[in-house]
Amino acid sequence: VQLVESGEGLVQPGGSLRLSCVASGFIFSVYGMSWYRQAPGKERELVASIDSAGVRRTYADSVKGRFTISRDNAKNTVYLQMNSLKPDDTAVYYCFVPNYWGQGTQVTVSS
Protein backbone atom coordinates (compact mmCIF):
# COMPACT_ATOMS: atom_id res chain seq x y z
CA VAL A 1 0.00 0.00 0.00
CA GLN A 2 1.24 3.46 -0.88
CA LEU A 3 -0.29 6.83 -0.11
CA VAL A 4 1.51 9.76 -1.71
CA GLU A 5 0.44 13.26 -0.69
CA SER A 6 1.19 16.43 -2.60
CA GLY A 7 0.18 20.08 -2.54
CA GLU A 8 2.31 21.35 0.29
CA GLY A 9 2.93 25.04 0.53
CA LEU A 10 3.18 28.34 2.32
CA VAL A 11 0.05 30.45 2.11
CA GLN A 12 -1.11 33.70 3.68
CA PRO A 13 -4.03 33.75 6.13
CA GLY A 14 -7.28 33.68 4.21
CA GLY A 15 -5.70 31.83 1.32
CA SER A 16 -6.47 28.45 -0.20
CA LEU A 17 -4.59 25.25 -0.90
CA ARG A 18 -5.55 21.85 -2.28
CA LEU A 19 -3.92 18.66 -1.11
CA SER A 20 -3.97 15.43 -3.11
CA CYS A 21 -3.29 11.85 -2.08
CA VAL A 22 -2.72 9.20 -4.73
CA ALA A 23 -3.28 5.67 -3.47
CA SER A 24 -2.01 2.35 -4.78
CA GLY A 25 -1.70 -1.24 -3.68
CA PHE A 26 -5.31 -1.77 -2.64
CA ILE A 27 -8.81 -1.47 -4.07
CA PHE A 28 -9.27 2.24 -3.48
CA SER A 29 -12.96 2.36 -4.33
CA VAL A 30 -14.04 0.14 -1.42
CA TYR A 31 -12.32 2.03 1.38
CA GLY A 32 -13.17 5.19 3.23
CA MET A 33 -10.32 7.68 3.34
CA SER A 34 -9.29 10.34 5.81
CA TRP A 35 -7.03 13.31 6.25
CA TYR A 36 -5.27 13.92 9.56
CA ARG A 37 -2.93 16.66 10.65
CA GLN A 38 -0.28 17.14 13.27
CA ALA A 39 0.94 20.52 14.42
CA PRO A 40 4.26 20.95 16.24
CA GLY A 41 3.95 19.79 19.84
CA LYS A 42 0.40 18.53 19.36
CA GLU A 43 -1.22 15.16 18.83
CA ARG A 44 -2.30 14.01 15.41
CA GLU A 45 -5.95 14.87 14.83
CA LEU A 46 -8.62 13.81 12.37
CA VAL A 47 -9.49 16.58 9.93
CA ALA A 48 -11.95 14.99 7.51
CA SER A 49 -13.22 11.62 6.32
CA ILE A 50 -15.09 10.42 3.25
CA ASP A 51 -16.80 7.11 2.62
CA SER A 52 -15.94 4.79 -0.25
CA ALA A 53 -18.60 6.21 -2.59
CA GLY A 54 -17.82 9.82 -1.78
CA VAL A 55 -21.29 10.41 -0.39
CA ARG A 56 -20.81 10.74 3.37
CA ARG A 57 -18.27 13.25 4.61
CA THR A 58 -17.38 14.27 8.14
CA TYR A 59 -15.24 17.13 9.41
CA ALA A 60 -13.56 18.31 12.56
CA ASP A 61 -15.41 21.26 14.04
CA SER A 62 -12.34 23.43 13.55
CA VAL A 63 -12.48 23.09 9.75
CA LYS A 64 -16.22 22.83 9.02
CA GLY A 65 -17.30 25.26 6.36
CA ARG A 66 -13.70 25.89 5.26
CA PHE A 67 -12.36 22.49 4.16
CA THR A 68 -13.85 20.04 1.68
CA ILE A 69 -12.82 16.42 1.26
CA SER A 70 -13.53 14.70 -2.04
CA ARG A 71 -12.36 11.71 -4.03
CA ASP A 72 -12.03 10.48 -7.58
CA ASN A 73 -12.20 6.68 -7.59
CA ALA A 74 -11.18 6.56 -11.26
CA LYS A 75 -7.89 8.24 -10.33
CA ASN A 76 -7.40 6.54 -6.93
CA THR A 77 -7.10 10.00 -5.43
CA VAL A 78 -8.52 11.79 -2.43
CA TYR A 79 -8.39 15.57 -2.12
CA LEU A 80 -8.59 18.15 0.63
CA GLN A 81 -9.60 21.63 -0.51
CA MET A 82 -8.69 24.12 2.19
CA ASN A 83 -10.11 27.63 2.07
CA SER A 84 -9.98 30.57 4.46
CA LEU A 85 -6.81 29.17 5.95
CA LYS A 86 -5.72 30.29 9.40
CA PRO A 87 -2.34 30.15 11.14
CA ASP A 88 -3.79 27.41 13.38
CA ASP A 89 -4.11 25.22 10.28
CA THR A 90 -0.33 25.02 10.06
CA ALA A 91 0.59 21.35 10.34
CA VAL A 92 1.81 18.29 8.52
CA TYR A 93 -1.20 16.76 6.78
CA TYR A 94 -1.46 13.00 6.38
CA CYS A 95 -3.59 10.81 4.17
CA PHE A 96 -4.94 7.70 5.88
CA VAL A 97 -6.60 4.41 5.01
CA PRO A 98 -7.02 1.84 7.81
CA ASN A 99 -3.57 0.71 8.97
CA TYR A 100 -1.65 2.89 6.51
CA TRP A 101 -0.37 6.47 6.50
CA GLY A 102 1.11 8.66 3.83
CA GLN A 103 4.43 10.39 4.39
CA GLY A 104 2.78 13.73 5.12
CA THR A 105 2.83 17.11 3.43
CA GLN A 106 3.58 20.42 5.11
CA VAL A 107 1.05 23.24 5.16
CA THR A 108 2.18 26.56 6.58
CA VAL A 109 -0.18 29.51 7.00
CA SER A 110 1.68 32.70 7.76
CA SER A 111 1.88 36.31 6.70
FENZILIN-V38098 format. One line per field, one symbol per residue. psi: psi as a letter, one per 30 degrees, with the letter a starting at -180 (. if undefined). A space follows every 10 residues. Layout:
psi->???
This chain:
psi->kkjjllgllk klkfalkkkl jkklgljefg klllklljlk gllkkkellk lefgekkllk effkfekkkl ljffghkklj kjlhkleffk lkkkkkkkfk klflkkkkjk .
